[in-house]
């Protein structure tokens, strides 16, 4: 039965004679074969959001249902891929149709012709069940793509072949209770449905990002969820790029959801030239990019984050640690609001639909560290980091508030810090991480026994500075005691020498945890011994004018392979300040 269009309202169309369709079925609209998805059913009428430009459509044109939900193709060929919000491969589209996405194009999401070298890891007669790995394909020099038994299949391997195959050719036959099933490398999965797993675990390891303000003060766990809210120009996108470049994850899925085209172009141009710090290979060799810019149809924007999280779950099921960056969920929420308005639903706060919070929760809840579905023991994780772009920087607006109720890490970006050219502009007063306490043991066991003590020191000094600044504004710095003035100097050192990090400097762009510990220890020892010297009546001006203080400021530019130099600076701090404590003075 064919449906017929009776109403067109922007990306939303209403069709009749659709009684045999289901919610979220994909349809083809008109003779142009525009792709759409059913989002509401009333009697035999279906409301359809169309993922392409609808100009020129009119009542009476036909609508054909595919009777299948919006799904992604999962197989070798994902890594290094650049897709739009519904997984159409943008490079293939460009080669075939030019620099504009032609309406109604029909193109495979992945290359069905390319041959991949399949190496079996099981043999004939082995018993396998859903999620078990039956072979591998070396997809890139960094990523080994594990070929898994599709969900719902269990039995014995009847035959399995080694060699070069495309993703639709049969590579194995499994004898099940329902007969023999041919297995190929290609799987399909509906984007709005989370992939199943055995059990979800409590996160216990940090996802190291190389960004000092994050790793030291507000860490995120592997399998954790975080939000990066901030006003225009505060550096959300650069923070997301830094995390994508340097985060301790095996696979990166980056979703440009409603972002400006020039920002997405920067990502597409920059990532292929970036070197992966672990393998020295191009970063793209472990990255999947989903580009859905602000000028693309609004409906595809709403689907893009589901496409991204489904791809992330697929690599999680292989046992990888995946980091997904959604930039930004505010643009996604705006797409929800627009579609909700066209459906004439009752609006919630600020016009957003009443189900905004539950949709956000559905997305973030698909993150986590899990025991994956397989017959053995295998763990994988998805860490989700969403940027939020509140209008006018107002964190009380609905998207920010709904996100804060869900996530456990809040990296609040500050316009005032950004205007002072302090980047990353993460405000240490309003930001928090609920994972910090859970990760304390890991930091103390794997980095240094006093790492957590140094973190608490840094936070307390920054808090103290915020209180002292009130006094300074009222009566001036001269009214402070020398001890308080040293605290202000230490806070300045923490802010400028430690938390300030240049994303575009080849050395400062990334700091290992060992380097972070070494740098923070320099500031801590200077503060501790400086206070001791003050108690022994040393001159305040002599302490803060010590030459070693400049070395503390330049410690961030010491390359990773030379971080032993930090110990030499620390020894110098101890020598000169202990000489002052013991009354020997110092030549300044």
Secondary structure, DSSP 8 states (H G I E B T S, - for coil): --EEEEEEETTEEEEES-TT--TTEEEEETTTTEEEEEEEEETTEEEEEESS--TT--TT-EEEEEEEE-EEEESTT-TT-EE-TT--BHHHHHHHH-SS--TT----SS-SS--EEEEESS-TT-EE-TT-EEEEEE-SSS-EEEEE--TT--EEEEEE--EEE-TTSEEEEEEETTEEEEEES-EEEETTS---EEEEE---SB---S-HIIIIIS--BTT-EEEEE--TTSSHHHHHHHHHHHSS-SEEEEEEES--HHHHHHHHHHHTT-B-TTTSSBGGGGEEEEEE-TTS-HHHHHHHHHHHHHHHHHHHHTT-EEEEEEETHHHHHHHHHHHHHHTT--B-GGG-BTTHHHHHHHHHHT-EEEEESSSS--EEEEEEEEEE--GGG-TTSHHHHHHHTT-SEE--B-HHHHHTT-SS-B-TTT-EETTHHHHHHHHHHHT-TTHHHHHHHHHHHHHHHHHHHHHHHHH-GGGS-HHHHHHHHHHHHIIIIII---TTSTTTT---HHHHHHHHHHHHHHHHHHHHHHHTT--HHHHHT-THHHHHHTGGGS-GGGTTHHHHHHHHHHHHHHHHHTT-----
